[in-house]
Amino acid sequence: MVDIDSILQKFERFGVRLGLESIQQLLAELENPHERVSIVHVAGSNGKGSVCAYLSAVLTEAGYRVGRYTSPHLVSWCERICLNEQPITPDELENVLNQVITAIPSGKPSPTQFEVITAAAWLYFAQQKVDIAVVEVGLGGRLDATNVCDRPPGQYHHLYQPGTLAAPWPHPGRHRQRKSWHLETGVSCRDWATSPRS
């Protein structure tokens, strides 16, 4: 039986390290799989997982080959990486993780656990030739390991407002600035917080 925990456990001790240099170096060793994947990048305070689930389900039903990457998982690491609404199998995840680990540059600081699993997702989606991947931003904002695509075709930025959609944030401008670092110039963005109810 494949034990994904044991594969990833050795990277847990590196904790959280915000920045893109490590993930970019790792992806370069893997021949930049993220550049072969069109994405919808989902960010925000709350509801990212739900938005990813909705988008992934709709796109799959429409006939697209859809990857989905979310975090954290509830039971299994396989939940984080899905293809057409089906989690990656343990054997497939072990295979792609081994490819990522083999590609880790020697003489450089080790990537974090999140960077390793994120690189595995990019690699898997590229190998599976998905039409589009729905990718949830982690905790790092503009320095998050998912934020390595210069010009993704779509970014959906979800800002949660407590109470009702009209309820103001104490410092809305500051919050929006912090949450929108991942946005790219010339890329469409949808902000549910300022959109009328549907």
C-alpha positions in Angstrom: 0.0 0.0 0.0 1.3 3.4 -1.0 2.0 5.7 2.0 2.0 9.3 0.7 2.4 10.6 4.3 5.8 9.0 4.5 6.9 10.5 1.2 5.9 14.0 2.2 6.7 13.9 5.9 10.4 14.6 5.3 9.5 18.0 3.8 7.2 19.0 6.7 10.1 20.2 8.8 10.8 23.0 6.4 7.5 24.6 7.4 6.1 27.6 5.5 8.5 29.7 3.5 6.9 32.5 1.5 8.6 33.3 -1.8 8.6 32.0 -5.4 12.3 31.3 -6.0 12.3 27.7 -4.7 9.1 26.7 -6.5 10.3 28.3 -9.7 13.6 26.5 -9.5 11.9 23.2 -8.9 9.4 23.7 -11.8 12.3 24.7 -14.1 13.9 21.3 -13.3 10.6 19.7 -14.3 10.6 21.7 -17.6 8.1 24.2 -16.4 4.9 22.2 -16.5 2.8 25.1 -15.2 3.5 26.9 -18.5 1.6 24.2 -20.4 -1.5 24.5 -18.2 -4.3 27.0 -18.6 -5.7 28.0 -15.2 -8.5 29.7 -13.3 -6.8 31.0 -10.1 -9.1 31.3 -7.1 -8.1 33.5 -4.2 -9.8 35.2 -1.2 -10.5 34.9 2.5 -13.3 32.3 2.6 -15.1 30.1 0.1 -12.2 29.4 -2.2 -12.8 25.6 -2.0 -16.5 25.9 -2.8 -15.8 28.2 -5.7 -13.2 25.7 -7.0 -15.7 22.9 -6.6 -18.4 24.8 -8.5 -16.1 25.8 -11.3 -14.5 22.4 -11.7 -17.9 20.7 -11.8 -19.4 23.1 -14.3 -16.3 22.9 -16.6 -16.3 19.1 -16.4 -20.0 18.9 -17.2 -19.3 21.2 -20.2 -17.0 18.6 -21.6 -13.6 20.0 -20.7 -10.8 18.0 -19.2 -10.4 19.7 -15.9 -7.8 19.6 -13.2 -8.5 20.9 -9.7 -5.9 21.7 -7.0 -7.1 22.7 -3.5 -5.7 22.6 0.0 -5.8 21.4 2.7 -7.2 17.8 2.5 -9.5 16.2 4.9 -8.5 12.5 4.8 -6.0 11.9 2.0 -3.4 13.8 0.1 -5.1 12.5 -3.1 -8.0 14.9 -2.4 -5.9 17.9 -3.3 -5.3 16.9 -6.9 -8.3 15.9 -9.0 -9.0 15.2 -12.7 -12.6 15.6 -13.9 -13.9 15.5 -10.3 -11.9 12.3 -9.5 -9.0 12.3 -7.0 -5.6 11.2 -8.3 -5.0 7.6 -7.3 -2.3 6.9 -4.6 -0.2 5.1 -7.2 -0.4 8.1 -9.6 0.4 10.5 -6.8 3.4 8.4 -5.7 4.7 8.4 -9.2 4.4 12.1 -9.8 5.8 12.9 -6.3 8.9 10.7 -7.1 9.4 12.6 -10.3 9.3 15.9 -8.4 11.6 14.7 -5.6 14.1 13.4 -8.1 14.1 16.9 -9.8 14.9 18.8 -6.6 18.1 20.8 -7.3 21.1 19.7 -5.2 22.9 22.3 -3.2 19.8 24.5 -2.9 17.5 24.8 0.1 14.9 22.0 0.2 11.4 23.0 -1.0 8.6 23.0 1.5 6.0 20.3 1.7 3.5 22.7 0.0 5.9 23.5 -2.8 6.5 19.7 -3.4 2.8 18.9 -3.6 2.1 22.0 -5.7 4.8 21.1 -8.2 3.3 17.6 -8.3 -0.1 19.1 -9.2 1.4 21.2 -12.0 3.3 18.2 -13.4 0.3 15.9 -13.2 -2.0 18.4 -14.9 0.6 18.9 -17.7 1.1 15.2 -18.2 -2.7 14.6 -18.3 -3.1 17.4 -20.8 -5.9 19.1 -19.0 -7.8 21.8 -20.9 -7.9 23.9 -17.8 -7.0 23.6 -14.1 -8.9 25.3 -11.3 -6.2 26.2 -8.7 -6.8 27.5 -5.2 -4.3 29.9 -3.8 -2.7 28.8 -0.5 -1.7 31.2 2.3 1.0 33.1 0.6 -0.8 35.7 -1.5 1.5 37.0 -4.2 4.3 34.8 -2.8 2.2 31.7 -2.8 3.6 28.6 -4.6 0.6 28.5 -6.9 1.3 32.0 -8.1 3.9 31.2 -10.8 1.8 31.7 -14.0 2.6 35.0 -15.6 -0.5 35.2 -17.8 -3.2 32.7 -16.8 -6.3 33.0 -19.0 -8.6 33.6 -16.0 -8.3 34.6 -12.4 -11.3 34.6 -10.1 -10.8 36.6 -7.0 -13.3 35.9 -4.2 -13.6 38.4 -1.3 -15.8 37.3 1.5 -17.7 39.9 3.4 -19.3 38.9 6.8 -23.1 39.3 7.1 -24.3 40.5 3.7 -22.5 41.5 0.5 -23.0 45.1 1.6 -21.3 44.7 4.9 -18.1 46.8 4.9 -14.7 45.6 5.9 -13.0 47.7 8.6 -10.3 48.6 6.1 -11.6 47.4 2.7 -8.9 49.1 0.7 -6.1 47.5 2.7 -7.7 44.1 2.7 -8.3 44.2 -1.1 -4.7 45.2 -1.7 -3.4 42.3 0.4 -5.7 39.8 -1.2 -5.1 40.9 -4.8 -1.3 40.6 -5.0 -1.6 37.5 -7.2 -3.5 39.3 -10.0 -1.7 39.9 -13.3 -2.0 42.8 -15.6 -4.4 42.2 -18.5 -6.0 39.2 -17.0 -9.8 39.1 -16.2 -10.8 39.1 -12.6 -14.1 38.5 -10.9 -14.8 39.9 -7.5 -17.9 38.4 -6.0 -18.0 40.9 -3.1 -18.8 43.8 -5.3 -21.1 42.0 -7.7 -24.9 42.0 -7.4 -26.6 39.0 -6.0 -27.6 36.4 -8.5 
